Amino acid sequence: MEIRSFIRGEWIVPKSKRTVRNVNPANVDEVVSEFPSAGEEETSRAVDAALEAFPAWREIPAPERGRFVARVAEMARQRQDELARTMTREEGKILREAMGEVRKGINALEYYGGAGFRLRGQTAPSELADCFAYTIRRPLGVAGLITPWNFPWSIPCWKIAPALVAGNTVVFKPAELTPGIARILVELFEKAGLPPGVLNMVVGPGSAVGESIVHHPAIKAVSFTGSNEVGKRVIAESARLHKKVTCEMGGKNALVLMEDGDIDAAVAATADGAFGSTGQRCTATSRVLVHRKVKDAFVERLLEKARGYVPGDGMDPATTMGPVVDRKQYESVLAHIEAGRKEGARLLLGGGAAAGNGYFIEPTIFDGATPAMRIFREEIFGPVLCISEFERFDEAILLSNATEYGFTGAIFTRDVRAIMRFIEQAEIQMVHINEPTIGGEAQLPFGGCKATGYGDREMADEGLNFFTLTKTVFINYSGRGERAMVR
């Protein structure tokens, strides 16, 4: 697969001595892509191109900017199979999950395709007589977008589309592990007729391209999805340079099963949340908090369900769980499993590598996890689930909140009082009732609090508003040329 960067409407080969070699995580003998890495020079060129394109792009009416995005959505729909297969080879998702992500990204493109008609301000009564007061939204300038490997299609879609519809030009840095799917997305915008320089893609490491985006004085907004370690630096540097910034980072999400909850439904939701996408999503279910009276029944059924997962190549229809993305992630997940053993959690299932010529890890379940343990506190980003027991609702809330993260959570119960208390007291920003912790929709805000998120939420109107400046306008038609607050 040929990978290049895209600057000022042209596909360019960086003049770099650093070569990136990506293998299929389900078959490490298969090279998916090999390409020279871009760096600071290419990032600077991309910013220059975006700056030059911005004045003309800003003047195109917002509904027309949205039509470019709508055309991309339609073309993407015609290439769903290619997109899903590319994602499976690069990232490892099974085809069914990859196709689900493709459709999720298309949903975001469709939503923002019409957002140019919704780029509205507000009117408000002025304190003055003969004065009309209102607000309008205007683009910021050049936006820098940094996206991760775990959702290499949908996250770029829900960042790029609102940035463009709002009237900004873009410098886009996809993850080096998944450049093929990003290349197709940029190709679609090119085919949609996007003017040169409006969307630029620079494929290189975060240490060079990402840092350059964050530090470049001409970039007015940074949208980042990735690790907490990097996100904290992005936030600090953006604040220092007075850039608008939004960051979506880690999660350590809990599913709570109350005494009256539907056990079979909770088992299905837990397994899907913990082992779907091999646990490599920030909304994954990594902790399950179970009422003591139903714990034995829940654990028995969960183990039966988890034993049915078949790790393997996502292209194989028999596979139900793919590999983790690369060797680094593979070793990190195994290290967390070993830490769980050493800290005294009881291993119920898995705990090691699965067979195959790839980065396969068995579905792994620990019992007896406590807030003092790393597997309870830290994001693992792999198919690892820890179980904790509680007796009272207040204990469940304390356990749910006993982490630095605040992304998403779920509760299974028929008790309306417990549901409402969970909604109010759980320190999260996305609440699921009787369904998995995973999932988001284009028309609803997406993001977290505490160490998970910083800045505006993504998707929905919030995702569009982040990329705009709100201007307040006073039109005084009194003819007096003054602003006396009292007549």
Order of alpha helices (4+ residues) and beta strands (2+ residues): beta-beta-beta-beta-alpha-alpha-alpha-alpha-beta-beta-beta-alpha-beta-alpha-beta-alpha-beta-alpha-beta-beta-alpha-beta-alpha-alpha-beta-beta-alpha-beta-alpha-beta-beta-alpha-beta-beta-beta-alpha-beta
